[in-house]
């Protein structure tokens, strides 16, 4: 049987007010950024998997920001996002690594939908939510979660670049709940970076 590509979200994702709400503390989140200030930054460029589809008409329904639940997944989804390993290694200069910053976030409890596992399957979804290159479909899933009457702050999904871990996208309605804790650390100084560098084989160029 041929694989069935991810379809548009079912109507229930937009209307079902009995979906389970997961609660996440912002301090669990990590965001790797090129900037030491201005985080978390909520954008609506349309260039990312779960951005608002309304960017096409210049009227995005929301702005979004992406995080990992660990340094490893945050590094995989940012620093390594567009990189291809050479002979099994990712090579960066130390200066390039120092120009990335790891942000942590105090704040209020977030209410998110865990859009993985059995919940995703019950909603007629599958791993393509994190893997398909057709963002026009995944952005409609994001809009459906945003439009749900439970007013989710965002949702969890499986990382494409580290498919053993979850990441989370937040809508800008959650901005007041998540504030960066200054000062951020340069990426090489971040607790967990050494272990992540060893796991991914990130080496000095």
Secondary structure, DSSP 8 states (H G I E B T S, - for coil): ----------HHHHH-TTS--EEE-GGG-EEEES-SSS-S--B--S-STTS-GGGGGT--S--EEEEESSHHHHHHHTTTTT---BTTBEEE-HHHHHT-EEEEEEES-EEEEE-SHHHHHHTT--THHHH-S-HHHHHHHHHHHHHSTT--SEEEEE-SSSTTSEEEEEEGGGGGGEEE-SS-EEGGGSTTHHHHHHHHTEEE-
